[in-house]
Amino acid sequence: MTRLRLGGAVVPVFASLGFVFLLVPIAYTVLFSFNDAGKTNLVWRGFTLDAWRNPCGAPRVCAALVGSLQVGLVSTLVATALGALLAVGLARARFRGRGAVNLLVFLPMATPEVVLGAALLTQFLSLRLPLGFGTVVVAHVMFCLSFVVVAVKARVATLDPALEQAAADLYATPWQAFWKVTFPLLLPGIGAAALLAFSLSFDDFIVTNFTSGGFTTFPKFVYVSATRGIPPQANVISSAMFVLALLVVVVVHVVSRARRPR
Amino acid sequence: MAVRTGGVRGAALEIDAVTKRFGAFVAVDDLTLDVPSGAFFALLGPSGCGKTTTLRMVAGLERPSAGTVSLAGRDVTHAPAHRRPVNTVFQSYALFPHLTVLENVAFGLRRRRARDVRARALEALELVELVHLAHRRPSQLSGGQQQRVALARAVVNRPALLLLDEPLGALDLKLRRQMQLELKRIQAEVGITFVHVTHDQEEAMTMADTVAVMNHGRIEQLGAPADLYEHPRTAFVANFLGQSNLVAGTVVETLDAGTTLGVDVAGVRVRVPAARTVAAGPRVLVGVRPEKIRLLGGTEDAAGGDNVLGPGTVVDTSFAGVSTQYQVAVDGLGTFGVFAQNVGGATVHPPGSRVHLAWAAPFTFALDGHEEVAAGTVDLDDEP
């Protein structure tokens, strides 16, 4: 009996330790957004709402955030549109070189990011492209694309091909069949792929650092300021992003539960 | 309430010398077929016989490798699916899961920018008695209801031709029988030409007014169900459509001014009507349906003019309600199936009984002796 009870306790204990391990850094980030920081936000000096009242207070922190959001939105849009079309094509059409394309799409995911970043930088330099917003977007679209293709392709594989045939049988042109049947059914997959692409882009530091030149994104700002001391405003923005992401997850969950047929 | 067909009672379908190859595999082999307008036509055959491929070529979902498909006299061989006045009820129903039942039914009308879309869709749902579920999603319906939505979605467009691809395959037996009657009623009501693909011979016979039995991409025989059943012209048809007892024999004489053939079956003389004989030479397969055979116990005598084989031993007796089904091993000839209708008072022959088999000579048919006796019988590995 005792042994059994002990065994029953092991799993919750380990699970709790696991969660502590996962969540302590986040809790630390949130906590220090309320710190009355001096030059460095490393030791607790006392509670204040200063940073929350004035999140753009630190020099260039909001410019970096806006840069990240812009890059994230544009590259998500481009990568999702291209990736979704690519996924449908790869899953549905039969053409020469399909296997090769499948492999090529997978490659950027398997390549170390440092190598990708360095390679992209070399490429931009040899093309004499000025580094900045444009090159960052190109780089982000490139690595997000693979993830979008993989996510959407998984969704296409669950679609009964007879649905498109039924649409054609019911007088839908190939264009109408795509927009009236295939696309609405892929939409959840495309949405998930877009969220993934955005979070990958918003998060990215390595590739961005290679390809951005003077342009600053939020992760790059944090990295650069780490040498001088990260302002609490960075913690504020991080905490807000975290809460926002959590909200999105909760809302998506609630909506999908409400829409599920009883 | 009937769906108006605008005066057109369905269109005739002509399939002319159509062949479909997938790589080296010939799915449909030089098939020629005329379906008259307004017919309820069944393509019957085992899986892999090419019936579904034929249907898909008519729908425009496959292109023939050779030959032409014409609808109401118009060559549609190379018309894409969405430009053909043909609708299909798919085996998987293929209802659009993101649309309501009503919008599923309205889909074809909307694509053609028809008028009164809603009213006409509701009218079609009324035909299949599902108006009350118009605002549900397909996933909230039972299999039988989904099947009826698929039917309404096709019929509402008043196509010249309605194709049904094993439409009842996913339903359980009782529901299937009910839907068979329902489909017949709807076909009679809307007057559209129906082409029904199935591997279920009973389904084909009960529903269609013409059945084409397909095998290996070719049509073995075509005709009214009763005609196919009573006058099979190949061993495949004799075995696939119902059951048959086939035994090898040799034609040895002509009787009754050429209307009857005397056939020697393992030393016994059997009489076969010449009109029911399909033979190129003296070697024939003599056939008789199980329900035509009577079992004679030791003391009973056959009626004059009956064909009699035996003696044999009853090896299995299965009571099936409406009939008792026997397997009788006849010495030197193999096993015969016999169905004795349960009319009451008849003797039941338990396994081990010695019996003779007797049947009226006009029920005998004869096929070309070069054919495979077991062609078209169902293997246990085959799909049900």
Interface residues (C-beta under 8 A of the other chain):
Chain A: D160 A162 L163 Q165 A166 A167 A168 D169 L170 Y171 A172 T173 P174 Q176 A177 K180 V181 P184 L185 P261 R262
Chain B: A59 G60 L61 P80 A81 H82 R83 V86 N87 T88 F90 Q91 S92 A94 L95 F96 P97 H98 F107 G108 R111 R112 R137 S139 Q140 R153 N157
